[in-house]
Amino acid sequence: MMSNTARVFAVALLAGAFAAGPALAITAGDVMDKMNSDQRSSFLSGAVDMASHLYAIDGNRTKGECALDWYFRTEGSLREVHTFFDAHKDKDAVGLLSILINRHCGK
């Protein structure tokens, strides 16, 4: 089950990604198979940054900072995301990032 923050995170990300069209979930397969490396990097970095911001404004600044530290400063984090996304290509990309952030930073 997704937390309220994760739901807000997902809606905000999708609203920005599809502002001119219907809200459709971006799957891990879309990220891994349809985006080039620059697009994938921008999407993932933006999603983690957005999650960090939303955790902070939801009152959990520690988790927000942890998300940034994990993704941007921990060796192997990008490889972990890619492996996880490749294993769950039919799942929502933002939801999968939320799972990884929870694993590293708590719920």
Secondary structure, DSSP 8 states (H G I E B T S, - for coil): ---HHHHHHHHHHHHHHTTTS-----BHHIIIIIS-HHHHHHHHHHHHHHHHHHHHHTT-HHHHHHHHHHHHHSTTHHHHHHHHHHHTTTSBHHHHHHHHHHHHH--
